[in-house]
Amino acid sequence: MTQPNIFALGFSHLVVVREAQNVRLRQDRKTFAMTTMLIGQDERHRPFESIVDGQVQYNEIFRNDLADLVAKEQPDSIVGCLWGNQNFFLSTATNPKSFDFILPSEPRRERITGAQLIPYEMMKSFIAVQFQKVDYILDTLKSLTRAPIILVSAPPPMEDFSPIAFGSSDPRIDAQVEKFGVAAPVLRYKFWKLCDEIYREKAAAHGVIVLPPPGDSRTAEGFRRPEYFGPDWIHANLAYGELVLKQIEAIVRGAPKSEAA
């Protein structure tokens, strides 16, 4: 049987999925074929987005390179890790003006004592702007191929940072943590959940599916289990990448060869 041919692209959360695939190949284990493209890794693709005359413009070289790769690979399925650190930049360091919000889907989640309550819809509108690139990438992919698209969520947040000594991998966030301290874990969870809801809404609007975080990777409270912690506060590890590969494999095995657009 011909192995499924997967094209995966995305931001930094794609790295552990790619590395887990490389481990499979080195160990000569059964897997599918997978070509990857990390957004922003190539200097020619930076900046990925910019504001010109008040409008968001995306890197044209990135689009051309993406079109070339899709045409070359003719993938059966596309996997997108299109969620970056949108859930992380406001929920890692304690804000001098403490704030909180209520998730309509989980109204009984803990609230931060003494925090100013921000209306959910206001917070959602602000964060949704950070996901505009998802629309652009999905529109671009759908203009290039009819292959089905599968989106991968960002790993669930960590409840406790103390086992990880290397910070967030973003010096600006690390400086805020050093100055103001670590934010309440529940805030990280709420931002992750809010981003998950936005991501899924965008996927549904484009007619694509989103894989949930692997079930074994989360605690009962929704945080990432310690055995899946990566080298910093944001990213997961190879074991988590292997769980995602298994999710992808369950969907793409036996998928029909895609038709070129």
N, C-alpha and C positions, 0 to 999 in steps of 0.2 A: 504494500500500500504506500502511495506517495505521501511523504511527510507534509503537513500543513506548512505553508510559507507565510511567516508573520513579519510585518513591518511595524516596529515600535518606535515612537518618538515621544519626547517629552522633556520635562525639566529634571531637576536633580534626583527626584524620587525614582526615576528610571534606572539610575546607576546600579542599585542593588539587584534589580530584576535582570539587568544585563549581566552582572557579575555572577549571579546564580546560574544563569544559562551557560556562562563560560565554565563554571565548575562542572556542570552536567557533561559538557563536551570533553573536558579534560579527563573526566572519569569514564568516558565512553558510555554514558547512560542514555537511555532512550529519551529523545526530546524532539521538538519540532525545529524547523529552520527559522531563525530570527535575525533580521537586520535591524540595527538601531540607529537613531539619530537624536543626539542630545541637543536640545535647543539652547543656543547661547554658548556652546563649547567652541564653535568656530569663530574666530575673530571677525570674519567677514559678516557674521550674523549679528554683530553688536553695533549699536543697540538694537535689540529685537523690536522695540517699539519706541516711538518718539512723538512729540507734539509739534505739529507744523501748522501755523496759522489757526491754532485752537482746535485742530483735529488730530486724532490718533492716526499715525501712519506706521505701517509695519515694514520690516526689512525686506526689500524686493529680492535681494540675493538669496535670502532664506527661502522665499517662495519658489524661486527658480530651481534651487538645489533640491527642494522637496519634490517638485514636479519631476525632476530628472530621476531621483531615486525611486519614486513610485512607478514611473514608466519602466525603469530597469528591472525592478524586483517583481512587478505584477503580483502583489501579495494577495493571498486568500483572505486575510483579515488584517486590520490595522488595530494596534493597541496604542492608546494615548495616555501618558501620565502628564496630564495638562494642568494639574493643581500643584502649585509651588508652596510658598510659605505664607499665603494669604491669611491663614488661620493663626499665624505665629507672631507677626510683627507687633500686634497690640496686646498680646496675652502672655508675654514672657516676663517682662519687667513690671513691677508695681507702678501704676501711674500716680504721680503726685496728687492728682484729682481722681480719687478712686471712683470707678464706675462699674456698672453691672447691667445686665439685661435678662429678660425672661424668655426662654424658648417656648413658643406655643405648643410645640410637640412634647415638651417635658417641663411643664409648669412647676412641678414639685422639686426640681433641682435646687440644690443649696443656693442661697443668696449671700453675697458678700456684705458683711456687717458694715453699716455706715456709708456704703457706696451710693453714688448718684445713679438712679435707675434711668437708663436710656431706652426710649421706645424701640421695640423690636424692629418695626418696619423702617425706622430711621437708620438703625445699625445695619439692617439688611441692604438698604439702598446704598449705603457707603461701601460696604464690602463687595457688593455685586459689581461695582465699577472695576474692582481689582480682577474680575474674572472676564473682562471684555475680550481678552486674548483668546479665551476658549472658543468664543463664537467665530473669531477670525480663523483660527486653525481648523475648526470643524467645517466651516464654509469652504475653506481652501481644499481640504481633503476630499470633500464631496464633489468638488468641481474636477478633481483629478482621477477619481476611481469610484467604482460601485461596490468595492469591497466593504463588508460590514465593519463597523468601528466599535471597539470596546474600550471604555474609559476605566482607568484605575484610580481609586481614591488615594489621597495622601494617607500615610499611616496614622492611626489614632495617636493622640498626644500622650506624653509621659506624665504620670502623676507626680513623680518625685525625680528631680534632676540630680540629686546628690551623688548617685553612682557614676555620673558622667563628668569628667574633669575638663572637657575640651570646649565647653560653651556651646553657643548656638550655630557656629560657623559664619555668623554675621557680626563683625566687630561693632557695628552700631547698636545692635541689640545687646551684646555683651556689656558694652559700656553703660547702657541703661540699667541692666541688672546689677552691675557693680555699684551704681550710684543709688538706686532706689530699692533694690532687693527683688526677689522672685515673686511674681504674681500668684494669686491663689490658684490651685490646680483646677478648680471648677470653672474659672474663666477660660483656661486653655480648652477645656472640654466644650464649653458653650461656643467658642469661636470655631472650633473644629466642626461641631455639629451644624452651625450656621453655614459654614462654607460647604459642607456636604450637601445641605439642602439646596443651596444655590447651584452647585455643580450638577446635581441631579435634575434640577429644573432646566438648566441649559441643555443637558444631554437629551432630555425628553423633547425639548423644542426642536432638536435636530434629528430626532428619531434614532438615537444611539443608546446603548445600555451602559450602566456603570456597575462595576464589580464592587460589592461591599468589602470592607476590610475582612481578611480571612478570619473566620469565627474563632479559631484557636489563638488568635493574636491579641484578644481583648480580655480584660477583666470584667467582672459582673457590672462594674461602674462605668465601663466604656473606655478605660485607659489601656494603653499598650502594655502588654506583659513584659517584665524585665528581660526575659530571654530573647526578645526581639529588639532591644535597644541597640542603636547604632553608635558610631563614634562621637556623635554630638547630640544636642537636645532635639534636633528636628528629624534626622534621618533614621531609618531602620537598618537592619543588618542583613547578611546573606540568608539567614534562616527565614526571615520575613520575605525576602525576594523569592525564595523557593516556594513558599506558600502561595505567592501571587502567580508564579509559573504554573502551579497545579490548578489554580482557578482558570487561568487562560486556557490551559490544555483541555480542561473539561468541556470548554465551549467550542474550541476550534477543531478538535479531533473529528474528522469526517466531514468538515465543512466543504461545500462545493467550490470548485475553482471559480474565482471572481471573473466577471466580464469587464474588460477595459471600458472606461467611459468614452 
